[in-house]
Amino acid sequence: MKNKKYNTHLITVADGMLIAYIYLFRSNNFVNMQTGNLVKFVVDLSRGVFSYSYLVCILSFFVALMAGFFISKHKKNNLLNIGIEIALLIPSIFLPTAGEWNLLSLALFSAFFGLQFGNYEFGKIDKEIVTTNMMTNNMRLFSQSLGGAVLGEVASWKKVLLYFVYILCFCAGVSATTLLSSLMSVYVVIVPTCLLSIIFILYL
């Protein structure tokens, strides 16, 4: 499968699975959207409490954003992206879901999503920017495209379908983790890790 669009559909499913996994088993930290962590960190700091768990996620995400930018300049940026992401995920299979080891896991997850979000070339599909793990952007562009379609802009219907499918893939991933977690518990993270490994092979 060489079609980049279908590869990113699968990545969106995997991202949905991972975010649901983190929500269900890890903590209340926001590993793919750092605004929440920033708000919590500043609120706590204003109260005289230094919440290093939020700061670790923010810094990890920021460093990975920079790494994603540099990777985007490489000829095989997609392959590098997926390979490093898999390496970041593997420890989460073994790390405990509480205590300092869980904080390390959250830092790795933050780096995972920062790397993805920082490599903008990675998310270009049909000259449109899609995000595989932050649906706010896709929902915004979906609504704009739908508005254009309602106004009679024929080209907008293609964009409507594009963003709708990505949102649907993300929801499918979230649902899959929710259902599988009753059977696999915390080890459900193995499924999206394996899915990304398959995608890595497809990018070879």
N, C-alpha and C positions, 0 to 999 in steps of 0.2 A: 504494500500500500504506500504509494509515493505521494498521494494527494494530501497536502498539508492541512486542508480544511478538515478532513476526516480524522487526522491525527489529533488535531486540537479539540475535536468533539470528544474523543476518548479522554484527553487530558482534563477536559471540563468535568466529565463524569468522575474521574479520579479525584479532582480537587473537591468536588461536592462530597465525596466519600470521606476525604481527609478532614474537612471542616466539621462535618457531622461527628466524626470520631473524636476530634478535639473537644467539641462541645459536650459530648456524652461522657468522655472518660478522663479528660485532662484538667481543665480549669475554666475560669471565667475570663481568661486573657484573650485578647483579640489578635490572633497571629497573622491574619491576612489583612486586617484593617487597623492601622496603628492609631487612628484618631481616638478610638476608645481607650487604648492604653495611655495615650498622651493626656487625655482628660483625667483618667484615674490617677496618674502619676502626679499631675499638677495639683489636683484636689487634695491628695494626701500630703504633698509637700507643703501646701498652704496651711495645712493643719499641724505641721511639724513632724510629719511621718515620712521617712524616706522609703518608698516602696520599690526596692531594687528589682523585684520580679517584672514590673511593668517596664522599667528602664532597660533591662536586659533584652526584652522583646523588641523595644524600639530601636536600640542600637544594633541588634542582630539584623533586623529588617533593613536598616539604613545601609549597613556594610554590604548586605546582599544586593541591594538596589544598585550600588556602585559596581559590584561585580557583574551584575546583569548587563549594565551599560557597556562594560568592556567586552563581555562575551558577545554582545550583539555585533561587534566589529569583526568578529572572527568568521572565517568562511563557513565553518560548520557549527554555527551558533546554536542551532536547534539540538544537535546531537550532544554538544557540551552541556547545554541547559538541562536536558533530561538526565544525563549521566551524573551530574553533580547533585541534582534533586534526589535521585535514587540513593546516592551515598548519604545524603542528609536524613533520609527517611529510615534507613536500615536500623540505626540505633534505637529508634522509638519502639521497635518491636520488643526490645529487651529492657528498656528503662522503666522503672516503677512509675506509677501514676500519682505519686505523692512525694513531698519533700524536695530536697535540692536536686535530685536526679530528674524529677518532673520538670523543674525549672530549666534544666539543660535541654530536655526534650522540647519545651516550648520555644527555647532559643533556636533550636534546629528547625522547628516548624516555621518560625518567623523568617529565618534565612531562606527556607524553601520558597515561601510565597514572595519574599522580597526579590529573590533571584528571578522568579517568573515575571513579576511586575516590572522589574527594571530593564528587562530585555524587550524593548518595544517592538523590535523587528519580529520577535517571536509571535506577537499577537496580530500581525497584519494579515487579514484575509480579504481577498478581493478589494484591496486598497482601503479597507475599513479596519479600524482598531477594535478588536474584541478582547475582553478579559476573561480568562478561564476560571478565576477564583473570586472576583469582585463583581457581583451582579448589579450593583448600583449603576455602574457605567453602562452595562448592557441594557438595563431597564430604561435608562435615560435615552439612549440612542434608539431603542425599540419604540418608545413613545413618540420621539421626534419623527421617526420614519413612518409610524402609523398616522401621525398628523399630516405628513406630506402626502400619504396615500389617500387620505380622506379628502384632501384638497385637489386631488386629481393628478398628482405627480406619479406617473407610471413607474418610473425608476425606483420609487420608494418602496414598492411592494417587495422587491428583491431584498432590500435591507430589513424590512419587517420580518420576513422569513428567516433571514440570517441570524438576527438577534434573538428571535423567539426560540429557534432551535438550540442555541447556546444556553439560554435560560432553562429550557426543558432538560437538556443534558445534565446541567448542574443539579436540578431538582431530582432527577433520576439517581444521581450519585448519593445525594442525601438520603433518599428513600432506601437505597440499597444497603447503606451502612446501618440505618435504623432497623431494618429487617434482619440483616445478618448478625447484628450485635447480640441478638437473643440466642444465637447458636455459637458464636465465636468469642463473645465478650470482647475484651481489650485487644485480642489478637485479630480483630477484624481489619486492623491497619495493614495486615499482610496483603489483603486483596488489592487495594489501590497501589501498593508497592509493586506487586506483580504486574498489574495493568500498565504501570509506567515502564516496567522492564520490557514488556511487549512493545510498547511504543518506541522505546530506545532501539530495539531491533528493526522496527519499521523505518526508522530514520537512517539506518546504516546504508 
